[in-house]
Amino acid sequence: MTYKTVLAILDTADNSVAVADFAFAIAAESGAHVIGLHAETISAVPLVAPMEIPDPVAVQALQDMAHSETMAVERIFRAKADAASLSSEWRSFTTSTGYGSAPLIESARSADLLIASQADPANPSDSHVDVDNFLFDTGRPVLIIPYIIRQPKPIKRVLIAWNGSKEAARATFDALPFLKTAEAVEIFSVDPVETTLPLTSGTEIAAALTRHGVKTKLSTAHSVDKSASDVIENRLSDNSIDLLVMGAYTHSWLWQMIFGGTTRSLLQSMTALTLLSR
């Protein structure tokens, strides 16, 4: 298995350089086709009292700003594509619903891997992709780049956050192209007894990965007075992990459109590339 269609989610000009660099670096390893995807999002329009009609001047200004960013993002992507000399294409859609619009979802569902950047909290923007909903709506694995990492580097050490769930299993197999080329892959479980994780669960997934030629080891940890996300974060730091693989899961139907607590906590304090599947 290799990634043959890589979709780069180019939400803002600030993020696009890093996302494009990662997309073309990954594509170069398997000769993949790269799609640069951007949503030209029109922000909410101010209303003019007393009749509460849209302010035409504000509407035009917002449209101009959105289109200006689209052109900047397109220039970045095309420059990176020319430098990489790989198969690629540019797709841009004007929408008021951002990355939740049907054409963008349809594009993403046909890709092997989506790549997005974690939003820098110091630079908020209406154009940032809502990774939570995008992941649920597309059904495709998403590789998220921490905003503190801007340059691609080899993925040598991988940590699989394993809890025996279908989401974790899906993420693990979605990550196979990375796992097969990594130097070390750790299957890591937190509080396996408390989470009713079968004792043989980690052994079974390790054996399955070994058949793919993946070098694996099993390990467990107990949270004690820490959260599961804290334990995983410490493991990432202590073992100099390049890629975290985990399932994006929820605890009940009421929370089906947002991530579970562990997933969300890790996304907010990312220190490694993170591949998520749902």
Summary of the structure (lengths in Angstrom):
residues: 278
radius of gyration: 20.0
end to end distance: 19.0
largest distance: 69.5
contacts: 901
relative contact order: 0.14
helix: 41%
strand: 23%
